Amino acid sequence: MSYLQIGILIIVAFFISLVLTYVEIPILQNLKAGQNIREEGPKAHQAKAGTPSMGGLAIIAATVITCLTSGGMSRDMGVILAAFVLFGLLGFLDDYLKVAKKQNLGLRAWQKLVLQIIIAAAVAAYQSSVSVYGTSVYIPIIDQHWDFGIWYIPFVAFVVVAMVNSVNLTDGLDGLASGVTTLVALFFAIVAVNFGINAGGIFNSALAGGCMGFLMFNKYPAKVFMGDTGSLALGGGLAAAAIIMNMELMLPIAGMLFVVEALSVMIQVVSFQTTGKRVFKMAPLHHHFELCGLKETHVVALFWAFTLICCVIGLLIL
């Protein structure tokens, strides 16, 4: 695989996603699939109520179509796409329940967690049975493989579930999750080219292009939101591809923004429950910056820049 192929796949996925997003917006509007905004969120976000959600369907379709027509289908690619689509379906079910019941809860937390663990464990079990590295995990900074043995599947499943929910938490500002995912996917596509990993290169290139096409309508002021349909699929797809590439631990480096967003929520919850005080004005972290006075577009640009720096650091490490 070459950089030229990456470019072609990105362009193809971009235009497919662009067209599909343009087509789906009026359909979602007619179905009254509008986003419900949480009352405890920033007051400025209340104006976004009713913006079509579940737009992540376009990203999923564009990515899958591009991969299937790339000529690079393989068993590894099939596993990545299966995880990507299954997480998307889980998110779609959650979004559907929210829209149908006009609530902002959807599936119960334990239901989503159980289904996520099942999908994640299946990907981990597959990789451990076919990979030349077996149950070994690549440790980036020291450039070694450590054998996790019986702990491999639980560890990898944890990585997947953590990534899925971190991306979900990050999807709170116009263009934030789609832009950050574009950069992280490009990072893994470049890594795949340099390590000769076709499945990872094709999928991440297609995912980057799909996110870019969607971003044209998702940037501020957003005409459509990806919903859990998109955010769960993006997290699951990135994680599954990283596992197949044996690059699990590059996720928290290139995708450090996702980690920081999730940690901000954990810190906020623990602090409030133990001391009754909040560390941040609001969690996830992007809302804290908003309430500190930064414009939404400035927060998004700042987080994109941070992710770009993390991706460059990741490339230097490898």
Secondary structure, DSSP 4 states (H G I P E B T S, - for coil): --HHHHHHHHHHHHHHHHHHHHHHHHHHHHTT-BPPPPTTS-GGGGGGTT-B--THHHHHHHHHHHHHTTT---HHHHHHHHHHHHHHHHHHHHHHHHHHHT-S--S-HHHHHHHHHHHHHHHHHHHHHH-TTTTEEEETTTTEEEE-GGGHHHHHHHHHHHHHHHHHHHTTSTTHHHHHHHHHHHHHHHHHHHHT-HHHHHHHHHHHHHHHHHHHHHSSSPS---HHHHHHHHHHHHHHHHHHTT-GGGHHHHTHHHHHHHHHHHHHHHHHHHHS--SSSSSSHHHHHHHTT--HHHHHHHHHHHHHHHHHHHHHH-
